[in-house]
Amino acid sequence: MSRCRGEEGLTSTQIAVMMPALLFWIMLTVQYGLWFHAKQVAGAAAAEAVDVAQVPGASATRAEAAARSFLAQAGNLRNAEIEINQDAERVSVRVRGRAPQLVPGMSWAVASVAQAPMERFIPQPER
């Protein structure tokens, strides 16, 4: 059985056209994984800061130091910004940053918020 003359080299051409698209798709999948991990790291850093900040007498500086320490160990979050809001009733922490960039031209932002009530001691007769 013989091939038609017009089909010679067709497979090589198809591979040459499809491989860049396939590699780009794989890079997008890995980029999504990096973004998802960065989002989880931001959430965990915010929760860490809230745990420190909700204790009576804790300062926002200590909470920020706890979040930065966590981020230094976990990595995968660039240009991290930490915003802490405390009042008598609640503490709220927002962590923002950028996921690592694998695909050129795609920079994905990450933000996470954690909040909790301030801990306080209530004497037995007032409960």
Backbone bond lengths (Angstrom), bond angles and torsions (degrees), N, CA, C in turn:
res aa  C-N    CA-C-N  psi(-1)  N-CA   C-N-CA  omega(-1)  CA-C   N-CA-C  phi
1 M - - - 1.441 - - 1.527 108.05 -
2 S 1.280 116.92 129.75 1.463 120.48 -176.24 1.525 110.33 -108.52
3 R 1.322 114.99 152.18 1.467 120.75 178.86 1.519 110.13 -87.28
4 C 1.305 113.58 156.20 1.460 117.90 173.47 1.520 108.18 -73.01
5 R 1.306 116.69 145.96 1.458 121.06 -177.03 1.532 112.50 -61.34
6 G 1.300 120.33 -30.95 1.455 122.79 -174.92 1.522 114.10 -74.86
7 E 1.344 118.34 -8.30 1.458 120.84 -176.02 1.521 113.41 -97.78
8 E 1.304 119.82 1.22 1.458 121.59 -178.91 1.529 109.86 -67.40
9 G 1.318 116.31 129.42 1.461 121.27 178.14 1.514 114.12 78.87
10 L 1.321 117.90 7.48 1.457 120.67 -177.34 1.529 111.18 -67.42
11 T 1.325 117.65 -38.48 1.463 120.59 179.87 1.523 110.69 -64.09
12 S 1.305 117.69 -42.68 1.465 121.03 177.98 1.521 111.11 -61.44
13 T 1.295 117.50 -39.45 1.460 121.62 178.52 1.524 110.35 -67.05
14 Q 1.310 117.18 -41.86 1.461 120.56 178.54 1.530 111.20 -62.68
15 I 1.319 116.26 -42.57 1.467 119.73 178.96 1.523 109.90 -65.96
16 A 1.311 117.39 -41.05 1.468 120.75 -179.87 1.527 111.31 -62.92
17 V 1.321 117.13 -32.02 1.463 120.60 179.20 1.532 110.95 -82.60
18 M 1.317 118.58 -38.58 1.456 122.14 -173.62 1.531 114.00 -82.68
19 M 1.326 119.00 -30.13 1.464 120.58 -176.28 1.527 113.28 -61.53
20 P 1.327 120.43 -45.60 1.473 117.86 177.38 1.528 112.39 -60.90
21 A 1.312 117.73 -37.94 1.464 120.32 178.31 1.529 110.50 -66.27
22 L 1.302 117.60 -40.41 1.462 121.74 178.41 1.531 110.64 -65.71
23 L 1.323 117.49 -44.64 1.462 120.70 178.80 1.528 110.96 -64.26
24 F 1.316 117.72 -38.79 1.464 121.09 177.46 1.528 110.14 -63.77
25 W 1.312 117.46 -41.15 1.466 121.62 178.33 1.535 110.53 -62.59
26 I 1.321 117.10 -42.36 1.465 120.89 177.84 1.527 110.22 -63.82
27 M 1.336 117.33 -42.63 1.463 120.77 178.41 1.526 111.19 -62.78
28 L 1.329 118.02 -38.87 1.465 121.05 176.99 1.525 111.17 -63.59
29 T 1.313 116.49 -39.20 1.462 120.53 178.75 1.528 110.57 -64.46
30 V 1.312 117.42 -43.96 1.464 120.91 177.85 1.528 110.16 -66.56
31 Q 1.339 117.19 -38.94 1.466 120.83 177.88 1.527 110.64 -60.75
32 Y 1.321 117.50 -41.59 1.461 120.63 176.48 1.525 110.85 -61.68
33 G 1.325 117.38 -41.41 1.461 121.33 177.73 1.526 111.75 -62.05
34 L 1.329 117.52 -40.48 1.460 121.17 176.91 1.524 111.14 -64.61
35 W 1.331 116.48 -40.93 1.475 120.52 178.47 1.528 109.99 -64.45
36 F 1.321 117.33 -45.14 1.459 121.25 -178.98 1.524 110.45 -61.70
37 H 1.321 117.30 -43.73 1.461 120.40 179.17 1.529 110.46 -64.15
38 A 1.333 117.77 -41.71 1.465 121.12 178.44 1.523 110.62 -62.18
39 K 1.326 117.19 -37.33 1.466 120.68 177.64 1.524 110.83 -65.37
40 Q 1.321 116.96 -40.50 1.465 120.58 177.67 1.529 111.05 -66.01
41 V 1.319 117.31 -39.08 1.470 121.63 178.24 1.527 109.86 -64.68
42 A 1.337 117.30 -42.68 1.470 120.43 178.84 1.529 110.61 -62.37
43 G 1.312 117.33 -41.55 1.464 121.20 178.55 1.518 112.22 -64.26
44 A 1.326 116.44 -41.77 1.463 120.01 179.70 1.529 110.84 -69.11
45 A 1.325 118.09 -36.70 1.470 120.64 177.79 1.527 110.49 -66.48
46 A 1.337 116.88 -39.78 1.465 120.42 177.46 1.531 110.35 -64.12
47 A 1.315 117.02 -42.13 1.475 120.55 178.59 1.530 111.09 -64.60
48 E 1.315 116.40 -38.27 1.468 120.47 177.84 1.529 110.61 -62.57
49 A 1.324 116.42 -43.47 1.465 120.66 179.53 1.527 111.09 -65.96
50 V 1.323 117.39 -39.03 1.468 120.88 178.37 1.522 110.26 -63.78
51 D 1.329 116.97 -41.65 1.473 120.03 179.05 1.523 111.62 -58.12
52 V 1.335 116.52 -38.46 1.464 119.91 179.64 1.526 110.68 -76.49
53 A 1.332 117.47 -40.68 1.468 121.44 -172.69 1.523 113.58 -75.64
54 Q 1.312 119.45 -22.40 1.463 119.62 -175.02 1.529 113.18 -82.53
55 V 1.317 117.69 -7.58 1.457 121.47 177.61 1.531 108.94 -74.95
56 P 1.320 118.54 136.13 1.470 119.57 179.97 1.531 111.93 -57.04
57 G 1.318 115.94 134.42 1.454 121.54 179.22 1.512 115.01 84.57
58 A 1.323 118.13 -2.33 1.469 120.63 179.48 1.521 109.90 -77.30
59 S 1.302 115.31 145.72 1.464 119.61 -179.44 1.524 110.41 -100.85
60 A 1.308 114.24 159.81 1.465 120.23 176.97 1.524 110.24 -65.53
61 T 1.311 116.98 -29.77 1.465 121.00 179.29 1.523 110.88 -64.27
62 R 1.335 116.71 -42.40 1.477 119.93 177.51 1.515 111.08 -65.85
63 A 1.324 116.99 -38.79 1.470 120.38 179.36 1.521 110.39 -65.54
64 E 1.315 116.70 -42.01 1.471 119.70 178.45 1.518 110.68 -65.22
65 A 1.325 117.06 -39.60 1.470 120.41 177.75 1.528 110.91 -62.19
66 A 1.326 117.15 -38.35 1.473 120.73 178.22 1.523 110.56 -65.19
67 A 1.334 116.80 -42.39 1.464 120.25 179.17 1.523 110.57 -65.70
68 R 1.323 117.79 -43.03 1.470 120.92 -179.75 1.530 110.89 -66.17
69 S 1.315 117.13 -36.67 1.458 120.49 176.86 1.527 110.45 -63.17
70 F 1.327 116.13 -43.52 1.461 120.15 177.91 1.526 110.61 -62.75
71 L 1.334 116.82 -44.23 1.462 120.54 -179.70 1.523 111.59 -63.81
72 A 1.317 117.10 -36.11 1.466 120.34 178.71 1.530 111.16 -65.03
73 Q 1.325 116.72 -35.07 1.463 120.32 179.61 1.519 111.83 -79.17
74 A 1.330 116.83 -38.48 1.463 120.34 -174.68 1.522 112.11 -81.83
75 G 1.344 116.52 -34.88 1.460 119.77 -178.54 1.517 112.30 67.56
76 N 1.321 115.80 -167.20 1.462 124.08 173.85 1.528 114.43 67.15
77 L 1.326 118.84 19.16 1.466 121.26 174.94 1.521 107.46 -140.13
78 R 1.321 115.83 112.78 1.468 120.78 -177.62 1.524 110.43 -97.25
79 N 1.320 115.79 153.72 1.473 123.15 177.22 1.530 111.74 52.43
80 A 1.303 116.21 48.36 1.471 120.89 -176.23 1.525 110.80 -70.89
81 E 1.315 115.24 132.73 1.465 123.14 173.89 1.519 107.63 -120.36
82 I 1.326 115.95 133.19 1.460 121.03 -178.17 1.517 108.59 -121.06
83 E 1.315 115.77 125.40 1.467 122.15 -179.79 1.527 108.43 -120.62
84 I 1.332 116.23 122.97 1.462 121.18 -176.56 1.525 109.34 -118.94
85 N 1.329 115.98 127.81 1.466 122.24 176.61 1.526 108.17 -121.35
86 Q 1.329 115.11 120.18 1.460 121.04 179.35 1.517 108.94 -123.06
87 D 1.316 116.25 140.22 1.460 121.35 167.40 1.525 106.94 -140.44
88 A 1.297 117.21 -170.66 1.469 120.36 -175.14 1.529 112.41 -67.05
89 E 1.318 117.28 -25.22 1.467 120.54 -174.76 1.530 114.13 -103.74
90 R 1.330 117.99 -38.96 1.468 121.19 -171.46 1.517 111.56 -135.45
91 V 1.311 114.21 157.86 1.460 121.89 170.23 1.529 107.19 -128.43
92 S 1.315 115.04 137.71 1.457 121.50 -179.00 1.526 108.72 -134.48
93 V 1.319 116.09 136.07 1.464 121.46 180.00 1.522 108.46 -128.98
94 R 1.322 115.43 130.77 1.473 121.55 176.48 1.521 107.36 -118.42
95 V 1.322 116.17 126.91 1.464 122.41 177.00 1.518 107.52 -115.53
96 R 1.318 115.05 125.63 1.470 120.54 178.53 1.520 109.40 -125.78
97 G 1.310 115.92 151.00 1.456 120.68 177.54 1.512 110.41 -174.11
98 R 1.326 115.25 -163.81 1.454 121.06 -179.74 1.525 109.39 -127.88
99 A 1.314 114.94 140.13 1.464 120.49 175.97 1.526 108.65 -75.00
100 P 1.326 117.92 153.22 1.472 119.75 176.25 1.523 110.54 -57.85
101 Q 1.314 115.52 147.40 1.466 120.70 -175.63 1.517 109.38 -103.83
102 L 1.317 116.35 118.41 1.456 122.12 176.60 1.528 109.85 -105.45
103 V 1.314 116.73 -44.72 1.457 122.41 -179.62 1.529 107.68 -87.29
104 P 1.324 118.29 121.62 1.466 120.12 -179.60 1.532 111.55 -58.43
105 G 1.321 114.89 135.69 1.460 120.08 178.07 1.513 114.58 87.01
106 M 1.316 117.80 -3.29 1.458 120.64 -179.81 1.519 108.97 -117.26
107 S 1.321 115.87 107.83 1.451 121.46 177.91 1.518 107.29 -118.98
108 W 1.324 117.23 116.26 1.456 121.22 -174.04 1.512 110.84 -105.21
109 A 1.319 115.39 126.83 1.457 121.65 178.62 1.524 110.15 -82.39
110 V 1.327 114.45 152.34 1.460 121.90 -179.91 1.521 107.47 -131.91
111 A 1.319 117.00 137.57 1.466 121.40 175.49 1.521 108.46 -145.44
112 S 1.319 114.95 143.83 1.461 120.19 178.39 1.523 108.70 -147.60
113 V 1.328 115.67 144.27 1.466 121.88 179.90 1.517 108.56 -125.26
114 A 1.326 114.80 136.99 1.465 120.92 172.86 1.523 107.10 -129.94
115 Q 1.321 116.41 141.59 1.462 119.91 178.66 1.523 109.81 -146.42
116 A 1.322 114.35 155.09 1.462 120.24 -179.09 1.520 108.11 -159.13
117 P 1.335 116.93 158.65 1.466 118.97 174.76 1.526 109.90 -72.29
118 M 1.321 115.66 151.88 1.464 120.74 175.45 1.528 108.32 -70.76
119 E 1.302 116.44 138.18 1.456 120.26 175.99 1.527 108.83 -75.42
120 R 1.305 115.60 142.74 1.466 119.34 177.46 1.516 109.01 -151.90
121 F 1.295 114.27 152.13 1.463 120.95 179.84 1.530 108.51 -91.00
122 I 1.320 115.61 129.75 1.451 121.78 176.36 1.519 107.04 -117.39
123 P 1.341 117.95 118.11 1.462 119.26 -179.77 1.535 111.62 -61.15
124 Q 1.309 115.84 153.41 1.464 121.88 -176.05 1.521 114.03 -52.68
125 P 1.347 120.91 -44.98 1.465 119.28 -178.25 1.537 113.85 -64.55
126 E 1.301 117.99 -23.43 1.479 120.97 -177.87 1.517 112.60 -89.97
127 R 1.295 119.69 -5.22 1.463 121.67 -178.07 1.472 112.74 -76.06
